[in-house]
Amino acid sequence: MDLKYGDGLIPAVIQDHHSGKVLMLGYMNDEAYRTTLKSGYVTFFSRSRQKLWTKGETSGFRLKVREIRVDCDQDALLIQAHLTGPGCCHMGYKSCFFRKLTAEGEEIILEREFDPTEVYGSAEQESQT
């Protein structure tokens, strides 16, 4: 199948394969997609660092691929994965989508699963997309 990479990248929504909850969003180029297929672990292309990175390189909290789906336009991926640690978010949450936005502002709706400074040294280190 020929995936449609906009500007060389395709968005990949990562979903917990047990609960169905969205864990994160990242971007893949063709090399990241092929690396993901070959290794069985989710690999992204970092837009800020301009290089590949496999989720969990720093934390050890990897995303083991269970299933990859493509949308009808072939320009977005949905990857169902098993998270091998307590959280996916570099800020210590299970999901990167831990805030709800309302007219009054933002509300934290998830509990922090781990202390990011103990895992990364800082809360910003594994935010590579």
N, C-alpha and C positions, 0 to 999 in steps of 0.2 A: 504494500500500500504506500502510496505517495502522500506523506503528510505535508500540509501547507504551513510552512514556516514564514511568518510575517517578520520581515527584517532579520531573517535567519533564526528566529526563535519561535517556540510554540509554548503557550501556557500549559502547565500541568497542575491540576488540582489533586491534592493528596488527601485521600479519604481513609479513615480507619476501617478495615475490612470487617471487623466484628460489629462495631456500633453504627457505622455509616456516617459518623461525624467528620466534618472537614477538619483536617489537621493543619494544612498549610497550602500555599500557592507558590510555585517556583516556575522557572523557565528553562527549557531545554533547547539546545541546538541539536543538529543531527548526531554529532559525536556523543553528546550526553544521553540522547535517546538510545543509541546503539550500545553504549556502556551499560546503561540500565538493563537492557535486554540480556546482555552477555553476563553481567555480574549477578543479577537478581536483586540488586540494591539500588534505590533511587539516587540518581546522579543528576545534578543540575548544571547549568551554565550560569556563573555569577556575572551579572551585568556590571557590577561595580568593579570587580577585580579582573574581568575579562579572562576567566579560566573555569575549567570544570571543577566541581566539588561534589563529593558524595556526602549526603546527609549523615551526620554522625562522626565525621572525621575527627572533630575535637571532643565531642561529648561522649561518643560511643553509643548514642541513642540512634540507631540506624533504622531505616525504613525498608523492610523486606517486601519485595513486590509479590502480590498475590494475583493481581489481574490488571491489565491495562486496557482501557476503553478509549475510543476516539469518538468525537461528536460527528454529527451528520455532515458538517462542512469540512471535516478533516483538518481543522485548525485549532483544536484544543484537546488535551488529554485528561482523562480521569484515571488516576492510579489508585487502586485499592491496595493498601499495604498494612503490614504488621509492624508496629512501633516496638523496638526492642528495649526501650527505656521508659521512664516515668513521664516524659514530656517531649514534645516536638519543638516547642518554641524556645528560642534562645533567651527569653525573659523568664523561663521557669514554668510555663504553663503547658498543659497537655496539647492544646491547640493554639496556633497563632491568632485565632479569632476569639480572644478572651474578653473583648470589649464590645459592648452594645452602645450604639450611638442613638441619642434621642434629641428632641428639641432642647432639652435642658443641658445636654452635654454627653459625656461618655460615662458608662457604668461598667465596672469590672464584674463579669458574670461567672467567672471560673475561679477556683482556688488554685493558688500556685502549688505545683507538684514538687519542685526542687529549687534549691538556691542556686541561681545562675553563677554567682561569684565563686562558689565551690567547684562548679563544673568547668567554667570557662576562664575564670580569673576576672571577668567583667561580663556584664549582661549583653554586651554588644559583639562579642567575638565571633559567634557562629551565624550572625546575620549577614549572609553573603550574597543574597539575591539582589 
